[in-house]
Amino acid sequence: MPFGRKILVITVLVVVALWAGCSDKTSDYQLTDLYQITQLLTRDAVATSIYPQIWLDVTNRALQTAPAALGAESITPQDYWVEIVSHKRTIPSATDSCLADDLNQDNPCAEIQVDASRRAHVRNATIMDSLVCRYHIIDAVTKSVTIKDVTYFENLPAMMVKFSSDDAAYRGWSLYAIGGQWQRSTKNAASPVLDSVVLEWADQRLVSRPKVKSAYLPAQQIPRISRSEPVTIDVYANPADDALVPEDIYVHYEINGVMEHFAMEDLGDGHFSYSDMAESSAGEAGACSQIVIEAFHPAALRDANVNTFGNFIWAISYRITE
């Protein structure tokens, strides 16, 4: 065989070998626990309904507004809407179950007793969100709009367990428990502090405490709210610092698949209430939706300075039932 042809054949064989090696590596990665957990949290219908990428009302109300007047120092907020400028989500995972938490204390490096009848290997994943929002604040007097850009960097914990074998979906991994779902932003204004959020529906009552942001709730214990069920929401802000007690708290929830928001009634002393909600998400039974509380620092929606903003967002996932 001529020397040139030998070189060509060898080159082709090397390229094929390298391609095969890369293919094997890709295939091997797809079999890793990290890859399968990431796939579950970004593609599984129930998991993505528990951890939606956007919690807020993003309905564009631009046609109802005009640019803000120059030199204005204050805003009388009539309403606002949120524009999503950019969003990025990544999901790192612990290499084993050695990260202790409230459901995994005694022997975190081995299979643990996750409930009364089952033991399983555990991994703790973290959904890391980078979210840039543009708040459009509508003035009640002038109908003008003030724009404030806000960035959120937040971590949403997810406890994963392996109940099934490697040949099951996601190599046997499932979402066992969810951590606190929250985000906040501060620019020359602090974040309000919420002591508790109380939901009441039918004969059920749920008290969540936003101060405890990392406590896990088993997925089987997520509140279950039936379609058209009325829900009453009470929020209690910490009144210790008068300067931080919110003047504006809104609740976001889905109506026919679209997130909308409504002002909560200020009852004084940091107590806000909303009693006009009914489960109306139009989601499938078994999937989840959110009730989202957004509490603003007193200056966030009322100071015309675009660099003054502070808020705290607390989301409660619930399962939709017939």
Rosetta blueprint (number, residue, H / E / L):
1 M L
2 P L
3 F H
4 G H
5 R H
6 K H
7 I H
8 L H
9 V H
10 I H
11 T H
12 V H
13 L H
14 V H
15 V H
16 V H
17 A H
18 L H
19 W H
20 A H
21 G H
22 C H
23 S H
24 D H
25 K H
26 T H
27 S H
28 D H
29 Y H
30 Q H
31 L L
32 T L
33 D H
34 L H
35 Y H
36 Q H
37 I H
38 T H
39 Q H
40 L H
41 L H
42 T H
43 R H
44 D L
45 A H
46 V H
47 A H
48 T H
49 S H
50 I H
51 Y L
52 P L
53 Q L
54 I L
55 W L
56 L L
57 D L
58 V L
59 T L
60 N L
61 R L
62 A H
63 L H
64 Q H
65 T L
66 A E
67 P E
68 A L
69 A L
70 L L
71 G L
72 A L
73 E L
74 S E
75 I L
76 T L
77 P E
78 Q E
79 D E
80 Y E
81 W E
82 V E
83 E E
84 I E
85 V E
86 S E
87 H E
88 K E
89 R E
90 T E
91 I L
92 P L
93 S E
94 A L
95 T L
96 D L
97 S L
98 C L
99 L L
100 A L
101 D E
102 D L
103 L L
104 N E
105 Q L
106 D L
107 N L
108 P L
109 C L
110 A L
111 E L
112 I E
113 Q E
114 V L
115 D L
116 A L
117 S L
118 R L
119 R E
120 A E
121 H E
122 V E
123 R E
124 N E
125 A E
126 T E
127 I E
128 M E
129 D E
130 S E
131 L E
132 V E
133 C E
134 R E
135 Y E
136 H E
137 I E
138 I E
139 D E
140 A L
141 V L
142 T L
143 K L
144 S E
145 V E
146 T E
147 I E
148 K E
149 D E
150 V E
151 T E
152 Y E
153 F E
154 E E
155 N E
156 L E
157 P E
158 A E
159 M E
160 M E
161 V E
162 K E
163 F L
164 S L
165 S L
166 D L
167 D L
168 A L
169 A H
170 Y H
171 R H
172 G H
173 W E
174 S E
175 L E
176 Y E
177 A E
178 I E
179 G L
180 G L
181 Q E
182 W E
183 Q E
184 R E
185 S E
186 T E
187 K E
188 N E
189 A L
190 A L
191 S L
192 P L
193 V L
194 L E
195 D E
196 S E
197 V E
198 V E
199 L E
200 E E
201 W E
202 A L
203 D L
204 Q E
205 R E
206 L E
207 V E
208 S E
209 R L
210 P L
211 K L
212 V L
213 K L
214 S L
215 A L
216 Y L
217 L E
218 P E
219 A H
220 Q H
221 Q H
222 I L
223 P L
224 R E
225 I E
226 S E
227 R L
228 S L
229 E L
230 P E
231 V E
232 T E
233 I E
234 D E
235 V E
236 Y E
237 A E
238 N L
239 P L
240 A L
241 D L
242 D H
243 A H
244 L H
245 V L
246 P L
247 E L
248 D E
249 I E
250 Y E
251 V E
252 H E
253 Y E
254 E E
255 I E
256 N L
257 G L
258 V E
259 M E
260 E E
261 H E
262 F E
263 A E
264 M L
265 E E
266 D E
267 L E
268 G E
269 D L
270 G L
271 H E
272 F E
273 S E
274 Y E
275 S E
276 D E
277 M E
278 A E
279 E L
280 S E
281 S L
282 A L
283 G L
284 E L
285 A L
286 G L
287 A L
288 C E
289 S E
290 Q E
291 I E
292 V E
293 I E
294 E E
295 A E
296 F E
297 H L
298 P L
299 A L
300 A L
301 L L
302 R L
303 D E
304 A L
305 N L
306 V L
307 N L
308 T L
309 F E
310 G E
311 N E
312 F E
313 I E
314 W E
315 A E
316 I E
317 S E
318 Y E
319 R E
320 I E
321 T E
322 E L
